[in-house]
Structures are given as C-alpha cells and as structure tokens.
C-alpha cells in the first residue's frame, strides 16, 4: 500500500507482483534528482510549431517513465509562457507535469514541494 505524501487521505494498493506492469517504479535517488535539475538548467528550450506533434510528444512524456522527457516538456512550456500565452492543452498539462516531476524530486531530496518548484524554476529561467 502506498500513501502519497501530498495527500495522506489517498491510498494506492497494488500487488507487488504487478507493480512494474502498472507503471510503478522506485523513487529516483537524490543524485538523479540533482541530474534532472542540472538538465533543466543546461538544456535548450524548444518549441514545435506543429500543435498536433507537440500534443503527441507531451502526451507521451506524461504517460512514460522518462523524467528527462518530462523535464524538457516543462522547460519548453515555461519558456514559451514567458513569450506568449499557452494554448488550452498546454495550460492543462503543465501543472500536471510539474506536480508529477517536482513531487518526485522533492521526495528524493527530502525537501518540500514548494522549495523544489523554486529550485526548478530558477534552473529553467536563469
């Protein structure tokens, strides 16, 4: 049984034998969290002008287990948001992606979610 730290009233029950089949994995290490923050700082933001392609890419990042793909998506969206407003899909997916990535980094580093958001935004926008 898993109890999400951000919502202690929720319980997730998954048989251990089926954990990987339903997409569960171990939490990343503190070093891996640091590498994601460095990736956010060092990776160039990009913007695919093809809305359909962008949506497919973001949906794949949200469904997958590649946290670097998720980090790249978040960086692209936050940088784009500084230049122009995001579309409805992007506005909807950005907070979900941030919650997913930043909560795992917070858990891995043993810090609160808000501190993780500050660290990540500083890495992205500087």
Order of alpha helices (4+ residues) and beta strands (2+ residues): alpha-alpha-alpha-alpha-alpha
